[in-house]
């Protein structure tokens, strides 16, 4: 029985890696000029110590779409992020969108690539700052080869650089 469960889990993991990402810019009409290419893993960065994502700036109310297809694991509010959406996408990656003005999706719904999930805002600890989405990508399957000597560098096995994905999507 344990062997069947182990094989089933392995098959599920492999299938997750076979689904194409079809990655795209999540902020409608945004370009590379709307984010700082050096902001991932920037130190110092408030309570989180390092910035584990990228802030993409746009006018408040600008449409926010999914960067890839997936299942909405959480659409709601948390203290620091304000209005947030977390999507489990292909390759077992979690796509985290924070500081939204509004959320237009719901928990456990399937979202297609480029489907609207909310609008750009300044909720959470971004209140009073320029409207933006804090966009981060994390993996539930660690990438130990990403660990380095940066401050909190061991966490890089879980946090992937979203700027690399944004740059690749532009090509």
MIGUKOL-720470 format. One line per 4 residues: their letters; for each residue x, y, z of N, C-alpha, C. Coordinates in steps of 0.001 Angstrom, whole numbers. Layout:
REM residues N
a) X/Y/Z/X/Y/Z/X/Y/Z; ...
//
This chain:
REM residues 171
xxxx) 827/-1195/0/0/0/0/870/1258/0; 1926/1291/873/2801/2454/936/3500/2685/-395; 3866/1604/-1065/4549/1733/-2354/3617/2349/-3392; 2338/1958/-3408/1364/2528/-4348/1179/4022/-4094
xxxx) 1133/4416/-2826/986/5835/-2483/2220/6599/-2952; 3399/6047/-2720/4646/6692/-3142/4710/6859/-4650; 4321/5832/-5380/4318/5904/-6849/3295/6928/-7323; 2124/6951/-6698/1084/7916/-7062/1587/9347/-6849
xxxx) 2233/9599/-5725/2768/10936/-5444/3829/11298/-6475; 4704/10369/-6807/5738/10619/-7806/5115/10953/-9163; 4084/10237/-9549/3402/10503/-10821/2781/11897/-10807; 2143/12267/-9695/1533/13598/-9579/2605/14680/-9697
xxxx) 3742/14490/-9031/4831/15467/-9109/5326/15594/-10544; 5539/14479/-11211/6020/14503/-12600/5013/15200/-13509; 3740/14898/-13360/2712/15545/-14184/2745/17057/-13985; 2923/17505/-12737/3006/18938/-12458/4139/19611/-13215
xxxx) 5237/18891/-13411/6372/19443/-14144/6176/19398/-15651; 5261/18582/-16128/5031/18469/-17568/4071/19530/-18107; 3311/20160/-17228/2360/21186/-17656/3136/22438/-18043; 2943/22953/-19273/3684/24156/-19685/3242/25394/-18902
xxxx) 4198/26293/-18633/3883/27484/-17857/3198/28572/-18679; 3598/28764/-19915/3032/29836/-20746/2998/31149/-19970; 4135/31540/-19452/4271/32685/-18569/4078/34008/-19308; 3426/34987/-18639/3257/36320/-19216/3263/37385/-18121
xxxx) 3458/38632/-18531/3438/39772/-17609/2062/39854/-16960; 1994/39871/-15620/683/39877/-14968/-30/41235/-14941; 699/42334/-15099/80/43661/-15033/-230/44138/-16446; -1492/44439/-16687/-1927/44841/-18028/-1118/46048/-18514
xxxx) -570/45919/-19712/191/46966/-20412/1500/47364/-19721; 1966/46606/-18745/3231/46937/-18082/4405/46504/-18949; 5520/47190/-18769/6766/46862/-19466/7878/46755/-18426; 9079/46498/-18883/10221/46400/-17974/10525/47741/-17301
xxxx) 9988/48827/-17813/10182/50147/-17193/9332/50310/-15935; 8400/49391/-15710/7486/49491/-14574/7970/48728/-13340; 9165/48157/-13400/9748/47485/-12245/11264/47657/-12269; 11877/47503/-11102/13321/47618/-10972/13929/46229/-11135
xxxx) 14777/46063/-12143/15371/44765/-12447/16335/44276/-11365; 16689/45140/-10439/17623/44778/-9369/16919/44560/-8034; 15595/44545/-8008/14884/44536/-6724/14708/43151/-6091; 14879/42080/-6854/14767/40751/-6246/15969/40521/-5344
xxxx) 15695/40088/-4150/16666/39800/-3108/17425/41061/-2701; 16731/42193/-2797/17335/43448/-2362/17346/43493/-838; 18467/43962/-285/18621/44085/1161/19096/45495/1462; 18612/46146/2504/17595/45736/3475/16189/46034/2971
xxxx) 15226/45265/3445/13848/45422/2993/12875/45184/4143; 12761/46098/5043/11769/46061/6112/11793/44801/6951; 10617/44397/7405/10492/43241/8294/10902/41932/7637; 10794/41854/6312/11144/40599/5635/12647/40471/5396
xxxx) 13426/41475/5746/14879/41529/5641/15329/41696/4185; 14922/40790/3314/15236/40912/1884/13940/40889/1083; 13997/41527/-85/12815/41601/-957/12774/40348/-1821; 11811/39496/-1570/11755/38185/-2206/10826/38152/-3418
xxxx) 10676/39283/-4068/9832/39363/-5261/10188/40600/-6038; 9228/41058/-6826/9399/42279/-7607/8124/43103/-7466; 8284/44418/-7375/7141/45318/-7340/6941/45878/-8739; 5753/45640/-9286/5424/46142/-10620/4419/47272/-10425
xxxx) 4812/48476/-10822/4017/49676/-10578/3060/49959/-11731; 1871/50443/-11373/849/50811/-12353/-170/51700/-11644; -1032/52313/-12406/-2084/53132/-11810/-3029/52259/-10996; -3518/52823/-9907/-4486/52102/-9077/-5676/51703/-9936
xxxx) -6096/50457/-9797/-7226/49949/-10566/-6837/49279/-11872; -5545/49302/-12239/-5087/48617/-13450/-5346/47123/-13302; -5752/46500/-14387/-6082/45076/-14367/-4856/44224/-14065; -5021/43267/-13144/-3985/42297/-12798/-4454/40931/-13271
xxxx) -3619/40278/-14062/-3935/38960/-14612/-2998/37910/-14020; -3344/36666/-14179/-2439/35606/-13753/-1260/35553/-14713; -93/35259/-14176/1096/35120/-15011/1099/33770/-15725; 325/32835/-15199/234/31491/-15766/-1066/30850/-15266
xxxx) -1435/29756/-15835/-2647/29057/-15389/-2417/28423/-14026; -3501/28117/-13333/-3349/27426/-12061/-4614/27395/-11245; -4458/26995/-9989/-5575/26907/-9050/-5369/27969/-7981; -6384/28759/-7723/-6311/29788/-6693/-6390/29095/-5336
xxxx) -5282/29126/-4608/-5252/28519/-3276/-5791/29474/-2224; -5583/30782/-2455/-6073/31768/-1493/-6334/33088/-2199; -7492/33633/-1945/-7857/34973/-2415/-8497/35653/-1222; -7765/36567/-602/-8275/37213/602/-7304/38244/1123
xxxx) -7336/38457/2418/-6550/39514/3038/-5621/38961/4107; -4395/39488/4127/-3437/39216/5192/-2822/40561/5597; -2280/40633/6796/-1787/41911/7324/-792/42618/6411; 331/42013/6148/1402/42668/5406/1049/42843/3926
xxxx) 537/41814/3313/243/41864/1879/-1054/42558/1523; -1928/42766/2497/-3233/43367/2186/-4081/42372/1422; -4679/42821/342/-5457/41934/-521/-4491/41122/-1370; -4545/39805/-1238/-3601/38937/-1939/-4311/37793/-2654
xxxx) -3628/37291/-3677/-4054/36081/-4373/-2830/35184/-4492; -3011/33906/-4163/-1943/32913/-4317/-2448/31839/-5270; -1697/31633/-6352/-2076/30662/-7378/-1019/29567/-7445; -1454/28313/-7390/-563/27182/-7617/-547/26913/-9107
xxxx) 603/27148/-9722/730/26990/-11168/1537/25757/-11539; 1821/25613/-12836/2628/24494/-13310/3997/24464/-12631; 4609/23312/-12639/5928/23087/-12063/5933/23296/-10552; 4749/23222/-9930/4585/23315/-8484/5066/24658/-7942
xxxx) 4820/25711/-8716/5214/27055/-8310/4006/27813/-7770; 4236/28520/-6674/3218/29384/-6086/3456/30806/-6568; 2437/31408/-7144/2504/32778/-7637/1733/33645/-6648; 2440/34594/-6042/1905/35426/-4965/1756/36862/-5469
xxxx) 538/37374/-5399/222/38729/-5843/-308/39492/-4623; 370/40583/-4220/-23/41296/-3002/-258/42778/-3269; -936/43426/-2326/-1258/44861/-2314/-2354/45220/-3308; -3219/44281/-3634/-4262/44535/-4622/-5309/45501/-4085
xxxx) -5913/46240/-5014/-7035/47104/-4655/-8295/46255/-4545; -8478/45368/-5526/-9633/44467/-5494/-9215/43087/-5972; -9989/42102/-5559/-9783/40710/-5962/-11000/40293/-6773; -10760/39705/-7950/-11871/39312/-8827/-11912/37808/-9075
xxxx) -11294/37037/-8200/-11306/35585/-8320/-11697/35009/-6966; -11815/33709/-6891/-12226/33097/-5628/-11372/31873/-5317; -11365/31504/-4050/-10590/30351/-3601/-10987/29088/-4356; -9978/28294/-4674/-10105/26987/-5327/-10696/27048/-6729
xxxx) -10656/28221/-7356/-11090/28310/-8747/-9893/28081/-9657; -10170/27595/-10858/-9119/27434/-11865/-9029/28740/-12637; -7804/29226/-12856/-7610/30430/-13653/-6761/30092/-14876; -7177/30611/-16004/-6452/30430/-17258/-5321/31443/-17341
xxxx) -4343/31209/-18215/-3288/32213/-18383/-3903/33555/-18772; -3415/34626/-18188/-3873/35989/-18472/-5300/36274/-18029; -5865/35458/-17173/-7207/35733/-16657/-7112/36769/-15537; -8037/37714/-15511/-8009/38735/-14475/-8285/38115/-13107
xxxx) -7442/38527/-12130/-7624/38055/-10752/-7807/39218/-9780; -7597/40441/-10259/-7742/41596/-9388/-7305/42865/-10066; -7098/43911/-9234/-6618/45191/-9738/-5489/45692/-8833; -4620/46496/-9406/-3460/47046/-8712/-3913/48020/-7628
xxxx) -3231/47971/-6476/-3598/48857/-5382/-2440/49168/-4465; -2782/49485/-3217/-1775/49817/-2206/-2197/49294/-836; -2809/48122/-818/-3295/47565/446/-2157/46974/1267; -2455/46654/2507/-1457/46080/3408/-415/47105/3794
xxxx) 843/46662/3879/1899/47589/4280/2333/48520/3152; 1649/48493/2030/1901/49430/925/961/50637/992; 90/50671/1997/-872/51770/2144/-154/53109/2087; -613/54000/1197/-34/55330/1065/1171/55395/141
xxxx) 1632/54248/-353/2754/54226/-1295/2210/54152/-2715; 3078/54254/-3693/2646/54159/-5093/1983/52812/-5336; 850/52801/-6050/164/51530/-6321/1074/50571/-7099; 1036/49322/-6684/1838/48298/-7344/1344/46918/-6909
xxxx) 1825/45910/-7598/1635/44545/-7131/3005/44022/-6725; 3077/43433/-5541/4280/42702/-5152/4058/41299/-5712; 4903/40909/-6652/4759/39617/-7306/5951/38748/-6933; 5670/37576/-6392/6723/36640/-6009/6368/35250/-6522
xxxx) 7409/34474/-6751/7239/33077/-7165/8005/32210/-6171; 7314/31232/-5611/7948/30286/-4702/7684/28875/-5235; 8542/27960/-4865/8355/26572/-5269/8135/25710/-4028; 7230/24760/-4146/7010/23862/-3010/7998/22699/-3034
xxxx) 8686/22521/-4168/9744/21518/-4272/11063/22298/-4255; 11860/22199/-3201/13062/23028/-3073/14061/22852/-4213; 14753/23941/-4543/15839/23955/-5528/17128/24231/-4752; 17727/23223/-4094/18885/23475/-3227/20082/24091/-3959
xxxx) 20201/23922/-5263/21310/24482/-6018/21229/26007/-6128; 20089/26595/-5741/19919/28050/-5781/20454/28733/-4518; 20773/27962/-3481/21279/28536/-2230/22606/29249/-2509; 22755/30447/-1902/24015/31164/-2021/24341/31867/-708
xxxx) 25386/32677/-716/25862/33312/514/25185/34648/813; 24208/35066/17/23468/36296/306/22773/36175/1655; 22406/37329/2225/21635/37323/3461/20354/36533/3187; 20029/35598/4027/18902/34667/3861/19031/33840/2573
xxxx) 20241/33671/2077/20468/32968/812/19938/31547/778; 19809/30915/1944/19253/29562/1980/17795/29550/1520; 17095/30677/1665/15690/30738/1255/15528/30785/-264; 16619/31018/-986/16536/31056/-2450/16171/29692/-3038
xxxx) 16263/28641/-2230/15834/27337/-2745/14308/27287/-2869; 13619/28232/-2222/12161/28290/-2284/11651/29475/-3099; 12365/30597/-3076/11932/31806/-3787/12678/31924/-5099; 11947/31979/-6187/12545/32092/-7513/12475/33543/-7969
xxxx) 13411/33959/-8765/13475/35343/-9222/12418/35602/-10296; 11350/36328/-9966/10296/36567/-10953/10763/37447/-12110; 11808/38229/-11889/12306/39108/-12948/12841/38275/-14108; 13470/37158/-13812/13952/36267/-14882/12784/35783/-15736
xxxx) 11658/35468/-15104/10476/35000/-15832/9859/36136/-16644; 9826/37351/-16081/9276/38500/-16794/10125/38816/-18032; 11444/38759/-17858/12350/39042/-18980/12203/37989/-20071; 12081/36729/-19681/11921/35653/-20660/10595/35797/-21409
xxx) 9541/36223/-20723/8232/36378/-21351/8248/37485/-22398; 9133/38465/-22253/9219/39564/-23203/9815/39142/-24528; 10568/38049/-24549/11261/37601/-25777/10301/37014/-26782
//
